Amino acid sequence: MQNVLEISNLSIGYSGRNGGDTVIARDLNFTLAQGEFVSIVGANGIGKSTLLRTLAGVQRQLSGQVLINGKSIYSLTPQKLASSLSIVLTEPLPTRNLTVRELISLGRQPYTNWLGTLTENDKEAVESSIRNTGLEALEHRKCYELSDGQLQKVLIARALAQDTPIMMLDEPTTHLDLYHKVQVLKTMKGIAREFGKTVIYTTHEIDLAIQLCDQMLILERSGHHFGPPCSHIENQSFQNLFPSDLIDFDSGTGTFKIKN
Ligand SMILES: Nc1ncnc2c1ncn2[C@@H]1O[C@H](COP(=O)(O)OP(=O)(O)OP(=O)(O)O)[C@@H](O)[C@H]1O
């Protein structure tokens, strides 16, 4: 499989007003191949969203490299970047006054003319992302009429309509019930498989990620681990993810258990 995203010696964080940097994670090294379904996991505040935003070029890295197909992400024009990767963030929408279909159609912006006219190809991409996310019944509803979970699906559909080789999603299943979490994750994995897209998302649902992902990036204060879920289980990498006073990772079932 061809490597699409190469991260080398990456340090992420925030530049202070007086010039000092706050480093959130350093020396990150991993590579994502075409068609892989990948999650980023770790405790609250460890840097999952910061990393995702850095990988997407939404915020600058402190040092190191993020390469998409061998080219630095920061050298790409906004147009090229928008046709290379889509990102679903947790920030609220600027407007919820659009219908579901209109919002999903915005995903086609990198390809439309300045009037935003949709071609047959654009319309087909919108149709198929509505179908793939099961939003047919909601397509004419206004976004302000949706529940948080329904809106989350619409944002995923917009990213799907963008039809980029790389998709990045920040906690895409937070507001969904268990059934719909699995439905959305399986849809995303299916898209990775069927269309050879690389999908990377942050999550707190480690059990589901273990069952579904090809690769997992585990962020910890002491460093990071990257590899397939089974190698993390073998290497006991989940054991140190959280303080051990309340929960333990059970390698046999691949789940966290509450301590008695
Ligand atoms: N704009 C910012 N400026 C400075 N520090 C920030 C900024 N945004 C986040 N941080 C800090 O960076 C660290 C990592 O935050 P981040 O949101 O990436 O973590 P996370 O792993 O996604 O957390 P969670 O699981 O709670 O969503 C936190 O300590 C946070 O306070």
Ligand as a Chemical Component Dictionary entry (heavy atoms), coordinates in Angstrom:
data_LIG
# 
_chem_comp.id                   LIG 
_chem_comp.type                 NON-POLYMER 
_chem_comp.pdbx_formal_charge   0 
_chem_comp.three_letter_code    LIG 
# 
loop_
_chem_comp_atom.comp_id 
_chem_comp_atom.atom_id 
_chem_comp_atom.alt_atom_id 
_chem_comp_atom.type_symbol 
_chem_comp_atom.charge 
_chem_comp_atom.model_Cartn_x 
_chem_comp_atom.model_Cartn_y 
_chem_comp_atom.model_Cartn_z 
_chem_comp_atom.pdbx_ordinal 
LIG N1  N1  N 0 -5.685  27.370 21.724 1  
LIG C1  C1  C 0 -4.962  26.825 22.700 2  
LIG N2  N2  N 0 -3.955  27.494 23.283 3  
LIG C2  C2  C 0 -3.196  26.943 24.244 4  
LIG N3  N3  N 0 -3.361  25.695 24.719 5  
LIG C3  C3  C 0 -4.360  24.961 24.183 6  
LIG C4  C4  C 0 -5.211  25.488 23.136 7  
LIG N4  N4  N 0 -6.108  24.513 22.807 8  
LIG C5  C5  C 0 -5.823  23.453 23.599 9  
LIG N5  N5  N 0 -4.776  23.708 24.409 10 
LIG C6  C6  C 0 -4.165  22.788 25.393 11 
LIG O1  O1  O 0 -3.536  21.740 24.684 12 
LIG C7  C7  C 0 -3.670  20.524 25.403 13 
LIG C8  C8  C 0 -4.219  19.452 24.481 14 
LIG O2  O2  O 0 -5.556  19.805 24.129 15 
LIG P1  P1  P 0 -6.375  18.938 23.091 16 
LIG O3  O3  O 0 -7.713  19.579 22.927 17 
LIG O4  O4  O 0 -5.560  18.723 21.881 18 
LIG O5  O5  O 0 -6.507  17.542 23.879 19 
LIG P2  P2  P 0 -7.429  16.287 23.589 20 
LIG O6  O6  O 0 -6.588  15.085 23.762 21 
LIG O7  O7  O 0 -8.117  16.437 22.265 22 
LIG O8  O8  O 0 -8.473  16.415 24.783 23 
LIG P3  P3  P 0 -9.969  15.879 24.970 24 
LIG O9  O9  O 0 -9.914  14.388 25.001 25 
LIG O10 O10 O 0 -10.336 16.445 26.294 26 
LIG O11 O11 O 0 -10.803 16.423 23.845 27 
LIG C9  C9  C 0 -4.553  20.818 26.612 28 
LIG O12 O12 O 0 -3.712  20.969 27.740 29 
LIG C10 C10 C 0 -5.219  22.118 26.266 30 
LIG O13 O13 O 0 -5.490  22.873 27.408 31 
# 
loop_
_chem_comp_bond.comp_id 
_chem_comp_bond.atom_id_1 
_chem_comp_bond.atom_id_2 
_chem_comp_bond.value_order 
_chem_comp_bond.pdbx_ordinal 
LIG N1  C1  SING 1  
LIG C1  N2  SING 2  
LIG C1  C4  DOUB 3  
LIG N2  C2  DOUB 4  
LIG C2  N3  SING 5  
LIG N3  C3  DOUB 6  
LIG C3  C4  SING 7  
LIG C3  N5  SING 8  
LIG C4  N4  SING 9  
LIG N4  C5  DOUB 10 
LIG C5  N5  SING 11 
LIG N5  C6  SING 12 
LIG C6  O1  SING 13 
LIG C6  C10 SING 14 
LIG O1  C7  SING 15 
LIG C7  C8  SING 16 
LIG C7  C9  SING 17 
LIG C8  O2  SING 18 
LIG O2  P1  SING 19 
LIG P1  O3  DOUB 20 
LIG P1  O4  SING 21 
LIG P1  O5  SING 22 
LIG O5  P2  SING 23 
LIG P2  O6  DOUB 24 
LIG P2  O7  SING 25 
LIG P2  O8  SING 26 
LIG O8  P3  SING 27 
LIG P3  O9  DOUB 28 
LIG P3  O10 SING 29 
LIG P3  O11 SING 30 
LIG C9  O12 SING 31 
LIG C9  C10 SING 32 
LIG C10 O13 SING 33 
# 
